[in-house]
Structure formats: C-alpha cells, structure tokens
Amino acid sequence: MFEDYDPNVGDLRDAAGVWFDACIKAIDDFAIWQEDKDPL
C-alpha cells in the first residue's frame, strides 16, 4: 500500500519482520527455560 509513496517502506517491513521473529524466538526460549526451571 505504501510502496507507491516510499520505496524504503519495504525494507522497514522486512526489518520489522526480522525483529518480530527474534522476539518470538526469545519468548519461546524463555518459555522453555521456565519449564525446565519449574516444571508444571
């Protein structure tokens, strides 16, 4: 939608995707660590 206005938006979206994936991985790793530390 915004590509018509600013060619850099695609790069920003890609960077946000990478950041989002990293956050999801960190959350998953933390959840695994929590389970190992204090199994339910």
NORFEN-V965982 format. One record per run of one state. SS is the DSSP state (alpha for helix, beta for strand, coil for the rest). FROM is the first residue (numbers start at 1). TO is the last residue. If there is no record, write none. Layout:
# NORFEN-V965982
ss=SS from=FROM to=TO
ss=SS from=FROM to=TO
This chain:
# NORFEN-V965982
ss=coil from=1 to=8
ss=alpha from=9 to=37
ss=coil from=38 to=40
